[in-house]
Amino acid sequence: MLTSLAYLFLLGLLLGYLFNKISIPPLLGMLVAGIVLGPFCLNLLDDKLLQISPELRKVALIIILTRAGLALDLRILKRVGRSALLMSFLPACFEILGVVIIAPLLLNISYLEAALMGTVVAAVSPAVIVHKMIGLIEKGFGVKKGIPQLIMASGAIDDVFVIVLFTVFAGLLSGTGVHISDIYLIPISLFTGLSGGVLSGWILNLFFRKFHIRDTIKVLILLSIAFLLVALEQSLEHIIPFSGLLAVMAMGATLFYKYEILAQRLSVKFSKLWIAAEVILFVLVGATVNIHYALIAGIGAIIVILFGLIFRTTGVFACLIKTSLTMKERFFCVFAYMPKATVQAAIGGVPLALGLPCGEIILTVAVLAILITAPFGAYAIELTHTKLLTKD
């Protein structure tokens, strides 16, 4: 495993650096490194590393979401509250609808199977957009109107919404059935996640004010609490729905609200942790990509993805009606709300594992969605933020 980790870091950093030198987002280089090292190409990664890959990817995701919370100013987010609420579910619904319309015609699947495919590709990637939005906050682009905060907060809820829908459609297709109570999973999961995160942040604020310890120790404490919140989601699975990732972001945001100076210092520490976590996350996501499936799928799968993105664009514009955002800023929100990676890597193979006939084509579309939207969305954010957003 040590050799595999060496390959992972060395090739991931090298390709990330080379892609950055030619003005392409480094994450694409890391994805390519994962594809090259993965089991579907050179197969240089140890099986033990691949077995714990989901857990390592989750750790990296927790790091970036904790950092996101520490940069999330609730006072600014409150000004765009209506738009944040709509952005958390409406663009995903539009994209799922687009996939349901086009996929049965091009990929020879049923409408219910197309709906399941839509939920797989509809979720945005917090690992991509959060990293980019934090960078914009640090540079001061769009902060006054709360655009980075809007994208970060909405993206976290969007993932919860889409994964619950995925569970519902997968249950229908696999024959396990769906109960009417499943519909209530979404608001309950959001409420309990937010409540748990706010309570944790409030307690940590009191603790850090009373006990003066090094910031490095505070980072370890904060990270440990974040791990426990995510683990709590699985522990409460059969009792009450709980969104652990949303709780992590809410904890950081509460700490920012109650103790802003400390939150800013801790955010700097987490940015250093993210250097290693980013490589691990995107190289391991790349390692899940079966390039053979992507080549076999052909133009039909690509058209499905692009058609869904057109519908998603319509949904984003609908969310921003009657806001103070200019047309340029609205177009930026479209680009920023496009990248997909982590959720698709996590659930793309589930239908195949369940033995569903549509499993292979859904996995293929999920893979192509990562390869198309992650680099394009990241590149669009990097290229357009200086032209479309106002620097405060």
C-alpha positions in Angstrom: 0.0 0.0 0.0 2.9 2.4 0.7 4.1 2.0 -2.9 0.6 2.8 -4.1 0.3 5.9 -2.0 3.7 7.0 -3.4 2.4 6.6 -6.9 -0.8 8.4 -6.0 0.8 11.5 -4.6 3.7 11.7 -7.1 1.7 11.2 -10.3 -1.3 13.2 -8.9 0.9 16.2 -8.0 2.9 16.0 -11.2 -0.1 15.9 -13.5 -1.9 18.5 -11.5 1.1 20.8 -11.8 1.5 20.2 -15.5 -2.2 20.8 -16.2 -2.1 24.0 -14.2 0.9 25.2 -16.2 -1.2 25.0 -19.4 -4.2 26.8 -17.7 -6.2 23.7 -17.1 -7.6 23.0 -13.6 -5.2 20.7 -11.6 -8.1 18.5 -10.6 -8.3 17.2 -14.2 -4.7 16.2 -14.0 -5.4 14.3 -10.8 -8.4 12.6 -12.3 -6.2 11.5 -15.2 -3.6 10.2 -12.8 -6.3 8.1 -11.1 -7.4 6.7 -14.4 -3.8 5.8 -15.4 -3.0 4.2 -12.0 -6.4 2.6 -11.6 -7.5 -1.0 -12.2 -8.9 -0.3 -15.6 -5.5 1.0 -17.0 -2.1 0.2 -15.5 -3.5 -1.3 -12.3 -0.7 0.0 -10.0 -2.9 0.7 -7.0 -2.9 -1.9 -4.2 -6.3 -3.7 -3.7 -6.2 -2.8 -0.1 -6.0 0.9 -1.0 -8.9 0.6 -3.4 -11.0 -1.2 -0.7 -10.6 1.7 1.7 -10.9 4.3 -1.2 -14.5 5.3 -0.2 -13.5 6.0 3.3 -10.4 8.0 2.2 -12.6 10.0 -0.2 -15.1 10.7 2.6 -12.3 12.0 4.8 -11.1 14.4 2.1 -14.7 15.6 1.6 -15.1 16.2 5.3 -12.0 18.3 5.3 -13.2 20.6 2.5 -16.7 20.9 3.9 -15.4 21.8 7.3 -13.2 24.5 5.7 -16.3 25.6 3.7 -18.2 26.1 6.9 -15.4 28.1 8.5 -15.7 30.5 5.5 -19.5 30.7 5.4 -20.8 34.0 6.7 -24.4 33.4 7.7 -25.2 37.1 7.7 -24.4 37.3 4.0 -26.1 34.1 3.3 -29.3 35.4 4.9 -29.6 38.1 2.3 -29.9 35.4 -0.4 -32.0 33.0 1.6 -34.8 32.5 -1.0 -32.4 31.9 -3.8 -30.3 29.5 -1.6 -33.4 27.5 -0.8 -34.5 27.2 -4.4 -31.0 26.4 -5.6 -30.8 23.5 -3.2 -33.4 21.5 -5.2 -34.8 23.2 -8.3 -31.8 22.9 -10.7 -31.5 19.2 -9.7 -35.2 18.6 -10.5 -34.8 20.3 -13.8 -31.8 18.2 -14.7 -33.6 14.9 -13.7 -36.5 16.0 -15.9 -34.2 16.6 -18.8 -32.7 13.1 -18.4 -36.1 11.5 -18.1 -37.2 13.1 -21.4 -34.1 12.3 -23.5 -32.5 9.1 -22.0 -35.3 6.6 -23.0 -35.1 7.8 -26.6 -31.3 7.4 -26.9 -30.3 4.7 -24.5 -33.3 2.3 -24.7 -34.2 2.4 -21.0 -37.5 2.9 -19.2 -38.7 6.3 -17.8 -38.2 5.0 -14.2 -34.7 3.9 -15.1 -34.1 7.3 -16.6 -35.2 8.9 -13.4 -32.7 6.8 -11.5 -30.0 7.9 -13.9 -31.1 11.5 -13.5 -30.6 11.3 -9.7 -27.1 9.9 -10.2 -25.9 12.7 -12.5 -27.8 15.6 -11.0 -25.8 16.1 -7.8 -23.1 18.8 -7.9 -19.7 18.0 -6.5 -18.9 19.8 -3.2 -15.3 18.9 -3.5 -15.0 20.9 -6.7 -17.3 23.9 -6.1 -16.5 24.4 -2.4 -12.7 24.6 -3.1 -13.4 27.1 -5.9 -15.9 29.2 -3.9 -13.5 29.4 -0.9 -10.9 30.8 -3.3 -13.3 33.4 -4.5 -14.1 34.5 -0.9 -10.4 34.8 -0.2 -9.9 36.9 -3.3 -13.1 39.0 -2.6 -15.0 38.1 -5.8 -18.8 38.2 -5.5 -18.7 38.2 -1.7 -20.8 41.3 -1.2 -23.7 39.8 -3.0 -23.1 36.4 -1.3 -22.6 34.5 -4.6 -19.8 32.0 -3.3 -21.8 31.5 -0.1 -25.0 30.8 -2.1 -23.3 28.2 -4.2 -21.6 26.4 -1.3 -24.7 26.2 1.0 -27.0 25.2 -1.8 -24.6 22.6 -3.1 -24.5 20.8 0.3 -28.3 20.6 0.5 -28.6 19.7 -3.2 -26.6 16.5 -2.5 -28.8 15.5 0.4 -31.9 16.0 -1.8 -30.6 14.1 -4.8 -29.3 11.1 -2.7 -32.7 10.7 -1.0 -34.4 10.7 -4.5 -31.8 8.2 -5.7 -32.8 5.9 -2.8 -36.5 6.2 -3.6 -36.1 5.3 -7.3 -33.6 2.5 -6.6 -36.1 1.0 -4.2 -38.8 1.1 -6.8 -36.6 -0.5 -9.4 -35.1 -3.2 -7.2 -38.5 -4.2 -5.9 -37.9 -3.4 -2.3 -40.7 -0.8 -2.5 -41.1 2.8 -1.3 -43.1 4.0 1.6 -44.8 7.4 1.8 -42.6 8.1 4.8 -39.6 8.2 2.4 -40.9 11.6 1.1 -40.3 13.1 4.6 -36.7 11.9 4.7 -35.5 15.1 3.0 -36.8 17.8 5.3 -36.1 15.7 8.4 -32.6 14.9 7.3 -31.9 18.6 6.6 -33.4 19.7 10.0 -31.6 17.2 12.1 -28.3 17.8 10.2 -28.5 21.5 10.6 -29.5 21.2 14.3 -26.7 18.8 15.1 -24.1 21.0 13.3 -25.3 24.2 15.0 -25.3 22.6 18.4 -21.8 21.2 17.9 -20.5 24.6 16.7 -22.0 26.4 19.7 -20.5 24.0 22.2 -17.1 24.2 20.5 -17.3 28.0 20.6 -17.8 27.9 24.4 -15.0 25.3 24.8 -12.4 27.2 22.7 -13.2 30.4 24.5 -12.7 28.8 27.9 -9.7 26.6 27.2 -6.7 28.2 25.5 -5.0 25.6 23.4 -2.9 25.7 20.2 -4.8 26.1 16.9 -3.4 22.8 15.7 -5.0 21.0 18.6 -8.3 22.8 17.8 -8.1 21.6 14.2 -7.8 18.0 15.4 -10.7 18.5 17.8 -12.8 20.1 15.0 -11.9 17.3 12.6 -12.7 14.6 15.1 -16.2 16.1 15.8 -16.8 16.3 12.1 -15.9 12.6 11.7 -18.3 11.8 14.6 -21.1 13.8 12.9 -20.7 11.9 9.6 -20.5 8.5 11.5 -23.7 9.5 13.4 -25.6 9.5 10.1 -25.0 5.8 9.6 -25.6 5.0 13.3 -29.0 6.7 13.2 -29.9 5.3 9.8 -32.8 3.1 11.1 -33.9 5.6 13.7 -34.0 9.1 12.2 -32.5 10.5 9.0 -29.5 12.7 9.6 -27.3 14.5 7.1 -23.8 14.3 8.5 -22.1 16.3 5.7 -24.6 19.1 6.1 -24.0 19.0 9.9 -20.2 19.4 9.3 -20.7 22.6 7.2 -23.3 24.0 9.8 -20.8 23.4 12.6 -18.1 25.4 10.8 -20.5 28.2 9.9 -21.8 28.4 13.5 -18.2 28.7 14.7 -17.6 31.5 12.2 -20.7 33.3 13.4 -19.8 33.0 17.1 -16.0 33.3 16.9 -15.0 34.8 13.6 -11.3 35.5 14.4 -10.7 31.9 15.4 -12.6 30.5 12.4 -10.4 32.5 10.0 -7.3 31.1 11.7 -8.5 27.5 11.6 -9.6 28.0 7.9 -5.9 28.6 7.1 -4.9 25.4 8.8 -7.5 23.4 6.9 -6.4 24.9 3.6 -3.0 23.2 4.3 -4.7 19.9 5.0 -6.6 20.2 1.8 -3.4 20.1 -0.3 -3.0 16.4 0.5 -6.7 15.7 0.7 -7.3 17.1 -2.7 -4.8 14.7 -4.3 -6.2 11.7 -2.5 -9.8 12.6 -3.4 -9.5 13.2 -7.1 -6.9 10.5 -7.8 -9.1 8.0 -6.1 -12.2 9.3 -7.9 -10.2 8.9 -11.2 -9.4 5.3 -10.2 -13.1 4.5 -10.1 -13.5 5.5 -13.8 -13.9 2.6 -16.1 -12.6 4.2 -19.3 -13.8 1.2 -21.4 -17.4 1.8 -20.4 -17.0 5.5 -21.3 -15.7 4.6 -24.8 -18.5 2.0 -25.4 -21.3 4.4 -24.4 -20.9 6.6 -27.4 -22.4 9.8 -28.4 -25.9 8.9 -26.9 -24.7 9.1 -23.3 -22.9 12.4 -23.9 -26.1 13.9 -25.5 -28.0 12.8 -22.4 -25.5 14.6 -20.1 -25.5 17.8 -22.2 -29.3 17.8 -22.5 -29.6 17.5 -18.7 -27.2 20.4 -18.2 -29.3 22.6 -20.5 -32.3 21.9 -18.2 -30.1 22.5 -15.1 -29.2 25.9 -16.6 -32.9 26.8 -16.9 -33.4 25.7 -13.3 -30.5 28.0 -12.0 -31.9 31.0 -13.9 -35.4 30.3 -12.5 -34.0 30.3 -9.0 -32.4 33.7 -9.5 -35.5 35.6 -10.8 -36.2 38.8 -8.9 -32.7 38.9 -7.3 -30.2 41.7 -7.4 -27.7 39.6 -9.4 -26.8 40.9 -12.9 -27.0 38.7 -16.0 -23.2 38.2 -15.8 -23.4 37.0 -12.2 -26.3 34.7 -13.1 -24.3 33.1 -15.9 -21.4 32.6 -13.4 -23.8 30.7 -11.1 -24.7 28.4 -14.0 -21.0 27.6 -14.5 -20.3 27.2 -10.8 -23.3 24.9 -10.3 -22.1 22.5 -13.0 -19.2 20.3 -11.8 -19.9 16.7 -10.8 -17.5 14.2 -9.3 -17.7 12.8 -5.8 -21.4 11.9 -5.6 -21.3 10.2 -9.0 -18.2 8.2 -8.0 -19.9 7.2 -4.8 -23.3 6.1 -6.1 -22.7 5.5 -9.8 -22.0 1.8 -9.4 -24.8 1.1 -6.9 -27.5 0.2 -9.5 -25.0 -2.3 -11.1 -24.3 -3.8 -7.7 -28.1 -4.1 -7.1 -28.3 -6.2 -10.3 -30.5 -3.7 -12.1 -30.5 -4.1 -16.0 -29.8 -0.4 -16.4 -26.8 -0.6 -14.0 -24.0 -0.7 -16.6 -25.4 2.3 -18.6 -26.0 4.3 -15.5 -22.4 3.7 -14.4 -21.2 4.7 -17.8 -23.2 8.0 -17.8 -21.9 8.7 -14.3 -18.3 8.3 -15.5 -18.8 10.5 -18.5 -20.5 13.1 -16.3 -17.4 13.3 -14.2 -15.1 13.5 -17.2 -17.1 16.2 -18.9 -18.4 18.5 -16.1 -15.7 18.4 -13.5 -12.9 19.8 -15.7 -15.2 22.1 -17.7 -17.0 23.5 -14.7 -13.7 24.1 -12.8 -12.2 25.7 -15.8 -15.2 27.9 -16.5 -15.1 29.1 -12.8 -11.4 29.9 -13.1 -11.7 31.6 -16.5 -14.8 33.7 -15.9 -14.9 34.8 -12.3 -12.8 37.9 -13.0 -15.0 38.9 -15.9 -18.5 38.0 -14.5 -18.1 38.9 -10.8 -17.3 42.2 -9.1 -14.3 42.3 -6.8 -15.3 43.8 -3.5 
